[in-house]
Amino acid sequence: MHESSDPYFLAETIALVALAPRAKSRGELFDLLKRRGVTEDIANAVLYRLQEQGHINDEEFARAWSESRQRAKKLSKRTIATELRGKGVSQDIIELVTSEIGHDEEFSIAMELTHRKYRPIAHLESEIIRRRIHGALARRGFSSSVINACMREIGI
């Protein structure tokens, strides 16, 4: 049988090409393979082999995703958990990774965002400032206690 017509070979190629630009979770790859018409048995076999070879590691993926989303988007651990769930990462790994984000670290991220949002609107009335900053933090999934602490910190 020619390699290019072997369903296992095709599935493995699809998965490896998908992994080239960035790491992906096992769930993302499984969904991709299913969308491309790969049977569940072959998809699981390919993904198992790629895990054994170290191409897929959901824990490493989740940690990298979490750090990236905190740094670039200033997201809360609740929002990061939701994103990871959407990427097919297991709840155990999500809890492990998000438990590594301490309250102080989350507050620090929220404060960075608060300062970034505050500067351009500092001249506005305090109620408008409060509403805009509250909205920005809430949209990123921060709890009301973190949001209120940020407001107190900047004196609003």
N, C-alpha and C positions, 0 to 999 in steps of 0.2 A: 504494500500500500504506500502511495506517495505521501510524504510528510504533510504537505499542504492540505490534503483531504482528510487527515486523521483528526477527529473532533477533539481529542485530548491536546494534540499539538496546537490546533487553532485556539483553543481556550487558553492554553498557557501563553501563547503569543499575545492574545488580547490583554491578558492580565499584566504581562511584563511591559507591554507598550503603555498601558494605563499607569503603571508605576514609575515610568521614566520621568515625567515632569515633577511629581511630588509623591510622597508616601500616601498611601490610602489604607483605610481600615479594611478588615476582612469583609465586613458587611457591605461596604461600598463596592468592592470587587465582585462579591457574590451577586449583588444587584446588577452590576454592569454585565456580567456573564449571562445572567438570566435574560436581560434585555436583548442580548446578542444571540439568543436562541440556544444557548448551551444548556444541556440537561443538568438537573440538580446533582446527580451522581458524579458527572464529570467535573462540574464546578467545584464540588466539595473535594474531590481528589486532587485537582489542580491547586486549590487553595491550601490544602493540607501540605502538599509538597513544597509550595512556596513558603509556607510557615517554617517547615523543617529546614529549608535552605536559608532562612533569615530574611527573606524579602518582605515578609509581612509580620509585624509585631504590633498588635493593637495597643499594648501598654506604652510602648515607645511613641507610637503615633499619637495617642491621647495626650501624653506629656508634652510633646512638641506642639500639638494643636493648642493646648491650653496656654502654654507660654507665649506662643505667637499671637493668639487672640487677646491675651491680657496686654501684651506689649503694644500691639498695633491698634487694636480697636477699643481698648480699655473696657473689656467686658467683665461682668461679674461671674462668679463660679456657677451660679444658677443658670445663666445663659450659656456658658461653656458646656455644662452638663447637658442641656437641651440640644445643643449642636452635636455633641458626641453621640447622643442617643439617636439623632437623625442620621448619623453616619454608620450606625449599626454596631457601635462599641457596646460591649456588655455592661450591665449595671454595676457589676463588681469592679471592673476597671474604672468606670466613671467615678464611683465613690472613692476608690483609692486615689485617683489623680486629683479630684476636687478637694479631698481631705488634706492634701498637701498645701492648699492655698489657705493660709491663716487669715484670721480676721484683720490683723494689722496690715497684711499685704493687700487684702481686698480694699481696706479703707484707704491705703496709700494710692492704689489705682484710681479709686473714686475721687480722691483729692486732686490727682493730676488732671483728670477730666474736668473737675469743678473749676480749677484755676484756668484751664484752657477755654472753657465756656464763659467764665466770668469776665475776663479781660475786655472782650469787645462790647460787653453790655453793662459795664460797671457804671456808666453814666445814667442808666435808666432807673426808674423807681424800683424800690426794693421788692415790691410785690411781683413786678414783672420779672425781675432777676430770679426771685425764688421760684416762680412758675417755670421759667425756661430751664433753669438748672435742674429742678426736680424732674421735669420731663426727660431731659437728656440722660440723667442717671437711671430713671425708671425704665426707659427704653432699653438700656443695657443690662437690665435685670438686677440692679442693686436693691437691697431691702430698704424699707422705710427707715430703719434704725441707722443704716449707713448713710442714707441720704440726709437725714436730720443731723447727724454728726458732722457731715460736710458743711451743711448750712451754718451750724454753730461755729465751725472752724473759721469760716470767712465772715462771720458776723452778720448773718442775715436771719 
